[in-house]
Each structure stands twice: as C-alpha cells, then as structure tokens.
C-alpha cells in the first residue's frame, strides 16, 4: 500500500491541511469505487448469511412490528399489539422500518431483520465517507472494514433491537458534523440536529451522548467568528427539538384515553420514561419497575468494564489501539491552526468514544453488553485515522513507534481475549500474537527493510488486528440469536458463562404459556387454533403478564395479545379494575397462566392482582400442554367463587 493510498489526494504534507480536504470522485484513484462497492457488497452478503436462523430474534420488538403492520395507530405509537393496549418501552422509530418491511413482505424473520442488515451496510458506508473526507480512501475503507467485522456490530446489524438504527443515526450525525465544520454551514449543523433527533426517537437519551463532542468540535474548528459558531450550534439544538419533539408533543398532549399506555412508565408519561427508566435510572440504578439482580450489576462498574469477560470479546479488540491513536493523532495536529480539519475529526470521533465508554463503564442501572455497538463506529474511525497519519510518518520514529506499539498491544490483547475461550480455535491466539510481534518488529526496523517489504509489514499488522474479531464475527453469523439478551462470538468461559444466543446464568424464564421475562416461546398448533377461534369477537384473543409472554402468542396467531404490565409486568396497565371491565365486556378471551418474574424493583403490583383474580374466578384449561384461563367461563358459582378443577381442551 502506498502513501498516496493512505492519505487524501492532495499536494499537502502530513502536517498540513487544505481549506477543503474532501476528495471528489473525479480525483479518486480508479480502484476506489470498485473497492467501496466490494466492501459494501461483502458486508451485505456476510450480514445476510444465515439471517433467518434467529427467527423473530427479540420477539418483544417483532410483535410490535407485526402490530404496526396491522394498525397505523400502533405504527405511530409503537404499540405492542394492534389493539393498542400498551407501547414498547422505547420510542417507535426503529419499529417503523420493521413494520413497513412487514407490510411489504408479510410477517417473517426475513422481513423483520432485513432493515437491520440494510442499516448495517449503510453505517459502514457512512463511516467510510466520513473518514475518507480528511484521511483518504484507503483510511475510509479500513474504517468501514473494521466496523463491518466488529463482533457486536455483526450481532446487532442482524438483530432487531433499536441499536442498529441508533448507531446509523449517530454515524450520520458525525458525518454531517464533519461536513458542517468543513463548509462552516448552519444548514449542515441543522442536519446534525435532525439525525440526533432521529436517534432520540430510537433510544431516547443515549442519542445525546455524542452531542457535547460534536458541538465542541464545531465551536473549536469551524471558520466563522465565535458568536456565529455559537449561533450555529443553537440552530443544531433547535433542529433536535423539532425533529424529535413533534412526536413527543403529540404523545404528551393527546388524552390518555385515545392512545396506548406508555410502556416502561409508572404514570403513563413518555417524559417519565425518558428521564426515569430509560434516563437517569440507567445511570444511578434507580429504575422503578425493573426486574433482576441490581447488586450483581454494581460489581461490574468501573473503568475496566469494557474489557471484562462479558464485554471484551464484543467490542474491545481494537479499543486500546483506538485510544492510543486518538492521543497520537491529537499530538500530530497540536501545532495546526484552529480550523485544522483532521484535528476536528479527532474531536468528533474521540469525544464519541471517550464519553460513551465512560458512561457505559460507570452506569449502575440496566446494562447489556450489546449496548457497546454504539462504540464501534468511533473505534473503527479512530484506528483508521490515527493509523493513516502514523503510516504517513512511518519513515520517522514518530510514526514507526506508534505503529509498533498499537500493533503489539493489539496482538497481546487479542491473545488475552482468545484465551478466554476454552475450547474454540486455540491455535488462533498463537497466530495472532506471533503476527502482532512480527509486524511490530517490522515497523521498528522499517528503515532496514527493502521498500517493497514495508507494505507487507502493514498487511501483517492488519491481519494481527482483525483475525480475532473476524473469527468472532463468523461465529456470530453461524449462531442463532433470540431473546432479550444476546452476545456475539462463541461460547465463553468467563464471567458471562453463556452461549451467545442464550440467557445469562441465573436469569429467570418463569413464563407460562407465552415464554418468560427475556424470551418468548413458540405456541403449539393447538394453542394457535384455540386462540384464533372466533377471534373477531374479541379485542384481544389473550392476555399475558409481561411483553415476551404476550409476544410469542401474538406472533403465533398474528392477532392482538395484551401485555399486562408491559415488558417487566410491573407497569400499572391495565389496573385490576380496568381488566375486570375488559373481561365483563368480553373483550379478552384467554389469560395465559404464569409470568411472575420476581425481584421487582418497585413499580406496580397490578399484574399480580390480576393473575390472582383470574385464577380465583375462571376455569383453567390446558391447551397443547399450556395452561390458560377462559375468561368467558367463570368458575362454578360465578365470579368470586372458588375456581373449578382444571379441564383439558
């Protein structure tokens, strides 16, 4: 690889920056476009391979997508069911894409997961374009390739949690920030706000983790006078409010009687959900209504969290290299003018990485390893950017030493990560370590090597850095992933102690007919037939405690199933009195037995009251091995009497 390939097409040296560093397609070498198309095509094929083995993946969101495909009202609000009893515990943006896909292709695993794959390919392209603008096509391709092979990115761009759209929206915001700095345009910074607004409508306040750094980069590096720069950032903030606030305003201003209950809240308020359960509660651990072992999460808090047995193999392969190259890159640009475009790029991606890493490492609330996909674009960009700048200086110690250092550190860390897997490709760790040490030595001795051998050293270094995550990514694609908690890579022997597609040890799945807290089951043919019979006579063919319990039944029947209490079963929706009214009006046919999850952190106990009332007043029937209560058949003696003996249907 030549120096021209690693740097922007420009007459400037490595310590200079042109007024505009974007290389137009007419100035690109002839190999750039085919290489980009090859990267995007390979990413698409890789992500599509074995895609439907995961079935409905996270049934919680799949059921909401099915509901949105059946009802435009459910589509708008992000309801769990087409009868609009309750919403999911997130804003609906990610559901919109899945629901539209289901409307086009019909309900299937492919229709649910195809939008996630397309978002992944798009994110790779956006990261390429953003890095290429200041650092050249080769650096852009490297950044895109690193992102495409990051294990947690491979996982989440083939899974239907909101994180895929969140990452794409934040990457688009980073791209628009770089463009706005380059062109000093308030219109571009307003576009930053639009993309952040989309990210907010995907996963609320997590979208704002990148905002301080993006604003700082513009204030530092844009060319206009300071007051005008400040005004441009205000415009960006107003764009966030407009692009996200319209939906929030509609939800908050509509009477509660004409919209579904806001899942995840205790007061039927999206603002409470945003600033409570999905906001500060994630930071301080005070998440009213959450279920699980909070004390276990507290033991994982600390700056080493991203490197532990749960998170390390997901995201940290190149995290040390990214942090080192961020510092190296900033040192390279230290004497450049305030408006230096490359330094601005380091501020954009570096602030994204540092702030998000610190928040994930120190948050005391609900945390899952797959959240780390939000770090993947920043890591990929920083490794490519810093590596390209060091490569430009490879004939001097200020380039060769950083290249050697990050190569050996990455090789050693990959050896450690691969050593955590007790019975999976044990030879690979030795190969990766050997390649890393050899490449590091090659960089340090580059002045003694033939000129044609130096690019080969770079190739060995790339192999040392990417073989480990690539192998993990292949294992991820080969493995089905279902439920609410998923991991990339092979089964590990560390603290996580679980296969990548399964639940953690000690997790509860005490569901009834529908599944459990974290996983939905597939109902039997007998259950589907029973619930579908005379379905038009009911608003909901069944009700179940917890969203996953309801989701399995809903996906099996493609008919509305009420999720009592929302995801955790701890939301006060419906109340016992409301449920009794629904039953009296014959709006619900069956109640699925089971679904108590335990370890509830506050929140409503209405679901327990409903379950107790149903079991005391209605006949239990066994359908296909699962227990239901027929809400049209009171126990002998009528409602309020002792329940009759179980019968089989």
N, C-alpha and C positions, 0 to 999 in steps of 0.2 A: 504494500500500500504506500503510495507516495504522499509527500507532504501536501501536494495540491489536493489530493483526495480527502485529507483530514481537515482542511481549512477552507474558509469561504473563498469563492472565486474573486480575487481582489489583488491589487498591487501592493497592499499594505503588508507590513510585517506582523509578527505575533504580538507586538506591543503597541499596535496602532489600531484605530477603529475608524472606518469611513463614516461619513454622515449618514448613509443608509447602507446597512450591511446585507440586506436581502439580496440573494442571487436570483435573478429571474430565470425562468425555464430556458430562455434562449441562451443564457450564459452557462448553463449546466453542462458538464461533460455528457457525452452521448450515453454513457452507461447508467446515468442516474435514474431516468424514468423507468427503464426495464427493471432496475434493482428495486425501486419502490413498489412497482406493481407486483414483482415477485414476492417481496416481503408481505404485502397485504394479502396476496393470494395464498401464500403459505400459512399465514396466520388464520385465514378463514377456513382453510381445509383442516388445519390442526384443531381448531376450536369446534368444528362441525363433526369431527370424527367421534363416533360412539356417543353422540349427543343425547339421544333419546334413552340411553340406558338408565338415566337418572329419573325417568318417568316424569312425574309432576314436580320433582325437586322439592321445593318448600311449598307444601300444599296450602299453607296459610295464604300465600300470595297467589297461587294458582287458582284457588277457589274465588278470590276477589277478582281475578282477571276474567274468570268464567262469568261471574255476576255482572261485571262491566260490559261484557259482550252481549248479555241478555237485556240489560237495562241501562239507558243513558243516564238515569239518575244515579244508579250505582257507579257508573263510569265516572261521573263528575266528582262524587264524594269519596270514592274509594271504598265502597261498602263491601263487607264480607259476603253478603248474599244479595240476590236480585230483589228481594222484598225489602231491603234497606233497614234491617234491624240495627246494625252497628257497623262502624268502619274498621279498617285495619288501624294499627297504632302508628301509622306514618302518613304523610301527605300522599296524594294519589299519583304523582307524575309518572313514576316507574310503572304503575299499573296501566296507565293509558296506552302505552306501547304494546304491552302484552294483550290487553283487551282488544285493541284494534287488530292485532295479529290473529286472535281467536275469531273475531268477526269475519276475517278474510278466509282463513284456512280451516275453521272449525276447531273444536276443543281437542287438543292433542299435546303430547310432550313437545313435539317439534314446534308447534305454534307458540307455546309458552316460552321456549328457550331461544328461538331464533332471534328475537330482538336483542337478547343479551349478547349473542355472538356478534351481531352487527355493531353493537355498541363497542365491543372489544376491538374489532377491526378498525372502527372509526377512531378510537382512542389512540391506537398505535399510529395511525396516520396523522393525527393532531400533534402528538409528541414529536414525530419526525419533522413536521413542518415547523414547529416552534423552535426546535434545536437547530435545524438547518439554517434558519434565518440569520443567526450570528456565527455559527460554527461550521457550516458547510454540510454538504450532502452526506458524506461518509459518517460524520458525527450524528446526523439525524437518523440515518439508517441503523447505526449502532444503538441509539437510544430506543428506537422502535423495536429492534430485535430483543434488547434486554427486557423491555416491558412485556413483549409477547411471550417470553419464556419465564417470566416470574411466576412461581408456582401458585401463589394466591390469586394472581390476576387470571391465570388459566382457569382456576376454580370458579371465580366469581363472574367471569365473562361466559360461563357455561351454566350459570345458576341464576335463579330468578329473584334473588333478594334485590333491594333497591340500590346496592352499592355499585353496580355496573353503570347505571345512568349517573349516579353521583360523581363517579370518577371521570366519566366523559365530560360532564358539565364543568367540573373544576379544571380539567385539561383545556377545554375550550376557553375558559376564563383566563388561564395562564397565557394561551396563545393571543387572545385579544389584548392582554396587558402588555405583552412584548410589542405587539403592533402599535398600541397606543403610545408607548414610550418612543418607538422609532419614528412615528409620524406626528407626535405631540397633538393628537386629535381627541377632542372631547367625545366625538362620536364613537371612537373605538373604546374609550373608557366607559361610556354608557353601555356598550355591548358587553363589557366585563360584568357590569351590574346585571344585565339580562341573564347571562349564563349563571351567575351566582344565584339569582332568583330561581332559575330552574333547579339548581342544586338544592336550594332550600325547600322547594316543593317536592323534592325527592326524599331528603333525610334531615330536614329542619336545620338545627343549629350547627351540625357538623360542617355544613357548607361554609360557615363563617370562619373556620379555622384558617383559611387561606387569605381572607380579606385583609388583615393587617399588613402582611408582607407584600401583597400586590399594591396596596395603597402606598406603602413606604417606597417601593421600587419606583413608582411613578413620581412621587414627590422628590425623590433623590435625583433621578436620571432624566426626566423629561426636560425638553429645551425651554418651554415658556417660563416667564418670571414666576416667582414663588406664589404670589397671590392667585395667578391664573391656574397654576398647578393645583392649588388647594381647591379652587372652584371646580376644576375638572373632576377631582375626587368626590366632591359633593354631588356632582351630576351622576357619577357612578353609584353613589349611595341612593340617590333618588330612583335610579333605574332598578336597583334591587327592590326597593319598596314597591314600585309599580309592578314589576314583573312577578313578584311573589304575593304582594299584598292584596291584589284583586281577589284571589281565591280565598285568602284568609278572611277578608272583609265579608264576602258572601256567606261563608260558613258561620261567622260570628254574628252577623246581623239577621240572618234568617231565624224565624221562630223554631225552637227545638222540635215542635210538633210536625214540621214539614220536612225535616231532614233526619238522617240516621243519627244515632248516638255516636259521639266521638270516642272511638276505642282507645284505651290506654289512659283515659282521664277519669277522674272521680267526680267531676262536676259538669260533664258534657260540654267541655270547652276545649277548642283547639289551642288556645293560648296557654291553658294549663298544661296540656300535653307537651307543647313546645318548650316551655320553661321549667316544667316539672319532670315528668317521667322520661322524656326524651331530651331534657336540657340539663339543668343543674343537678338533677338526680343522678345522671351518669357520672358527674364529677365527684359529688360528695357521698354517693351511695344511698341517699335518702329517696328511694323510688317507691312511693306509695303504691301498693298493689303488686309489686314484683314478687316472684316466686323463686326460691333457690337458696343456696348457702352463701350468704353475703360474707361471712367470716373467711371462707376459703378464698374469695377474690382479694381480700385485703392482704393476704400473704404473698400475692404476686405483684403488688405495687412496688415500683422502683425503676430506676434508670436502666436496669438490666432486663426489663420485661420483654423488650423486642428480641432479646437473644435467648430467652429461656426455651424449654423443651416444647412448649405449646406454640410459640410464635417464630422461633428461629428458622425452622425449615420453610415457613410460609413466606417470609419477606427479607430476612437479614443476610442473605448470601452476599450481597454487594452493599449492604448498609455501611459497614466500616469504610469501604472504598469511597462511597458517596460523600460521607462526612469529611474524610481526609481531602478528597479532591475539591470539595467546596472551599475549604480553607486554603488549599493551594491555589485555586483559581482566583480567589479574592486577593491573595498575595500577589499574583501575577498582575492584577489590574489595579493595585494600590495607588500607583502614580498616574493613572489615567485621568482624563478630565471628568468632571462630574457627570457628564452626559454619556459616558462610555457605555455602549450598548451591551457589551459582553458582561460587564460588572452588573448591569441591571438584570440580565438574565440569571446570574448567580443569585441575586437578591430574590427574584421571583421564585425560583425553584428551591433555593436554600431555605427561605422562610417557610415555604410549604412543608419541607421535610422536617425542619427543626421543631416548629410549633406543633405539628400534628404528632410527631414522635413523643414530645414531652407530654402532651395531653393524653395520648394512649397509654403512656408509661405510668402516669400518676393518677388516672381516673379510678375512683373507688367503687363506681357503680357497675351496672351490667356491662360486660366487655366480652367480645368474642374475637378469636384470632383472625377471622376473615375480615374484620374491620381494617386490617393492615393493608388491604388492597389500595387504600387511599394514599399510601406511601409510595406505591410502585412507580407512578409516572415521575415523581421527583427524583427517586433513586436512579431511574434509568437516564433521565436527563443529565443529572449531575455527573454520573460516571462518564457519560459520553462527552460532555462539555469539558470537564476537567482533564479527562484522558486526551482529548484532542489538543488542548493547549499544552499539556506536558509533552505530547508527541511532537508538536511544532518546535519544542526546545530540547529534543532528545539528544542533540549533539553537545549539550551543556549539562552540568550537574543539576541545575535547577529543573531540568526535565527528566533526566535519566534516574535520579534518585527517587522522586515521587512515583515514577512508573514502577520502579523496582519495589518500592515499599508497598504500594497498594496491591501489587501482584502477589507478593509473598504473604501479606496479611490475608488477602482473599483466599489464597490456596490453603493456608493453615486453618482459617475459619471454616472453609468448606470441608476440610478433613474432620474438624470437630463435629460439624452438623451431620455429616455422613456416618460418623462413628456412633451417633445416637440411634441409628437403625441397626438392630442386632443381627438381622438375617436377610439383608437385602443388598445385593451387589457390593459386597465387602471390598472387592478389588478396586472399585471406583475411587474410593477415598485416597488410596495409594497413588493412583494415576494422577488425580487432581493435584495432590501435594507435590509430586515429582515435577509435573508440568509447571506449577507455580514457582518452585525453586529454580528450575532451569530457566524460565523466562526472566525471573528477577536477575539472575546472574548475567543473562544475555543483555539486559538493559544496562547494567553497570559496566559491562565490557564492550559496549556497542562500538566505541572508538577503535577497538582492536579487531572487530569483525569486518568481513567484506561487506560492502554497501548493500549487496543483494540479500545478505543474510539478516539484516535488521528487520525488514518487514516480516520475515519468518518468525522472528522473536515475538513480534506483536501478535501474530497468529497463535503462537503457543500460549501467550498470556491470555488471549480471549478464550481459548479452549479451557484453560485452567479456571477462569472465572465463570464460564457458562455451562460447563459439563454437569456440574452438580444440580443447579436449578433446572436445567433441561431434562435431566433424568427424573427429577421430582415431578416435572410437568407432564412427562409421558405417563408416569404412574397415576397422575391425577386424571388424565383423559381416559385412562383404561379402567377407572373405578367409578361405579355409580355413586351419586351423592344425593341423599334425601334427608328431609327433616329440617329443623331449625338451626342446628349446629353442625357445621361441616369443616373438614380440614383438607388441605392439599397434600399430595405426596403419598408415600407408602405408610403402612402402619408403623408407629414409632414405639420405642421402648422407654421414652422419657416420662415426665410427669403427666403428659396428656394421656398416654396409655390407651389410645383408641385408634381404630381404623379411620381413615379419612372420611368415610361416608357415614360414620355412626355417631351415637351419643357418647358423652363422656361417662366414665365410671361414676357410679353413684347417682347418675341422672335418673329421674323418675319418668316412667311411662305408664302411669297408673290409669290409663284411659279405659273407657268402656267400649261400646260398640264402634266408636269412631277412631280411636287411636290413643293419644296421650297429650301431655303438655308440649312436647317438642316434635312429635312425629304423628302423622296421620296414617291410619290403616286403610286398606282397600276393602270395601264392604263386599260381602258374598253376593252371589247372584240372587239368593233368596231375600236378602235384605233390600237389594235394589228393587226387586219385584214388589215387595211388600210396601216400601215407601213410595213407589211410583204409582201404585194402585189408587185410583180416584184422586190423583194429586191435584187436579183442577179445583177440587172442593176446599182446598186449604191454602192459606197464605204461605205457610212453611210446612213441608212434609214431615219435618222432625225438628227437635231442638236438642242441643247437647251442650254440656258445660265445657268451655274452652274452645278456642278457634280451631285448633288442629282436630279435635274430636268432630267438630261440625264439618270441617273442610273435606275429610275423607268421604263422609256421607254425601256431601254436595257434589263432589267431583264424580262420585259413582253414579249418582242419579241425574246430575245436571239440573237439579231442582233446588229451590231455596231451603237452606237449613239454618236455623237460628243458632248463633254462637252466644250462649248465655255467659255473660261476664267478660266477653272479649277474649284476647289471647290467653291471659292467665286465669280467666274465670273469676277475676277479682274486681271487675268494673260493675257498678250498680245498675246494670242494664241487662234485662229488664228487672224491675223490682218484683218482689213476690206478688204484690197487688196487681201490677201490670200483667204479669204472666197469668195470673188467675183470670184476668179479663180476657186475654187471648184464648185461653182454654174454654172459658164459658161461651165465647163467640165461635168456637170450633175453628179457630184459625191455625192451630197446630195439631198435627195428627199423632206423632210419636215423641217420646222423650227417651233419649239414649241413656242407659244406666251407666254409672261410673263417672270418672272425670274429676275426682277430687285430687288436688295436686300437693297440698301440704306446704309447710314452710312459707306461708304468705306473709309478706311484709306490709301489714296494714291493709287498707283497702276494704272494699265491700264484702260482706258475707251473704249477700242476697242469693248467690248461686247455691250455697249450702241450704238456705231456707227453701229454695225452690225444689231442690232434689229431695229434701225431707218431706215436703208437702206432697210431691208427686208419688213417692214410694208409699206414703200413708193412705193415699186416696185413689190410686188407679191400679189396674191389673198389670202385672208383669207378664210379658210374653217372651218366649225365646224364639228368635228368628235367625236361622243359619248359624246357630251357636252363640249369638249375641243377645243380650237382654235389653228389651225396650219396655216402655210403659205406653199402652194405648190410651191416649188422653180422651178418647171418645167412649171409653169403657170404664166407668167408675168401679171401684171395688164394691163387693156386695154390701148393700146397705147404704150406698151413695157416698158422695164426697164427705170426708170427715170420719168415716168408719175405718175399721181395721182392714188392711189390704187382703185381698183374696190370694189364694195359692197361685204360684206361677203356672202358666199353661204354655204349651209349645205350639207355635204356628209354623 
